[in-house]
Amino acid sequence: MLVLGVGVIAAAALYFFEPIYGYIMLIFTAVIFMGMKIMEDSLGLPDVTCNLRDDAKAVVMINRGNASITGGHVALVPLNIEFDLPALVPDQRFEYPLTEMVVEAKAVVHYSTVDGRSLSGSFPLSALGEGEEDLLKPTFPLFGWK
């Protein structure tokens, strides 16, 4: 609210100097305020991803979010393998070793946050596909990617 108040006061002061500058400052204030509200919504969310290790002999789970998880459960379909996921802090990895290489499977992950929310996700696992996701890949590619 402090940003909104200071922005409106600065916009009013600039409006008396030159009206167009006041309008521009008001738009900048609105954009900054909306960005801060969006950041508040994403605070405290874990983001667990699941991939195969390069040699396809282990499943790797990474908490890429900004909040810890208290634990969870992972099922590898159709391999009929299930295991528990320990508590993970942000940017922590957990590897579950497999007895043999996996060519293709799906991991269904259920986990809970520190504040008690239950979340889940489903991840396709493939030894022949891409390994870890490319963090620089655009969400909406407008032009050819790689």
N, C-alpha and C positions, 0 to 999 in steps of 0.2 A: 504494500500500500504506500510505502514511502516513495518508491519509484514513481508511482502514479501521481502522487501529490506534487512531488518536485517537478515532474514533467508538465503537469497542467499549469503550475505557477510559471515555469519557464516559457511555456507556450503563450500564456497571457501577456507576459512581459515582452516577448518578441512580437506579439500581435500589435501592440501599441507602437513598436518601432517600425515594423513592416508587416502587414497582415499575412503575406505569403509565407514568411518565415515562421509565424505562429502556427499556421496550418501544417507546415512541414514538421515542426517540433511536436505537434499533437499526433501526427501519424507515427513518428519515431517512438513516441511514448507508448502508443497503443501496441506497436509491434514488440517492443521490449517487454511490456506487461504480459502480452499473450505468450511470448516465449518463456517467461518465468513461470506462468501457470502450467504450461505444457511440461516443463522440467519437474514441477512438483508432482504431476501425475505419474511420471516414470521413476520417482524416487522410491526405493525399497522394493524393487522387483527383481527376483532372480531370473536367470535365463539359462536353463540347462540344455546343452547340446550333446549329441551322441554321435560318434563316428567310429569306424574301425581303425586300428593302428595300421601302419603301412604294410606290415607283414601279415595282416588279417588274422592274427592269433590272439587278439585282445580287443575288447570294447572300451573306448575311452569316453568318459563323461567329463564335461567342463562346465563350470558355472560361470558364464560370461556376464551375468547381471551385476547389480550393485547391492544385493542383499544375500544373506546366508540362507541355506535350506537346512532343515533339521533332519532330513533323511528321506528315503523313498524306496520305491520298488521298480525293478526293470524286468521286462519280459521280452525275450527274443523269439519272434514268431517267424517261421514255423519250426524253429529248432528245439522248442520245448525246454528252454533254459530260462530260469528265473533266479534273480539274486537281489539282495537289498543294497540300496545306495546309502552310503554313510553321509553324515552332515558335511556340507561343502561350503566354505566361505567363498566370496567372489574371487574369480581367477584361479581357483583350485581345481586340480585334475584328479580323477579316479580311474584306474584301469582295472578291468575285470578280465583275467586271463581265460582263454578258451583252450579246450583240449585239442582241437584241430582247427584248420583254417576254415573261415566262413566265406563262401562265394557271394551269397546274397541273402539278406534277411531284413526284418523290420524290428526296430526297438520301440517298445511302448513303455514310456517312463511316467510314473506317478510320483510326485514329491510334494512336500508341504513346506510352507515358509515359517519363519520364526513367529509371526503373528497368527498362525493357525490356518491360513488359507491353503487349500488343496489345489494344485495345478498338475497338468499332465501334457504330454506331447508324444508325437509319433515321428520316428526318424527312419528313413530308408537307409540300410547299410549295404554297401557293395564294395567288394574287393577290386573290381575292375573300373569303377567310377572314380570320381574325384575324392580325394581324402578329406581333409578339413576344409570347411567352406572358405572361399576367398572373401576376406573382409572388405576388400576394395571393390568388389563387384557391385555395380549400381543396382538398386531395387527395380527401377524402371529404366532399362537401357534404351536410350533414344537412338543410338547409333550402334554399329557393329561392336560387339564385345570380344576382344582378343581375336 
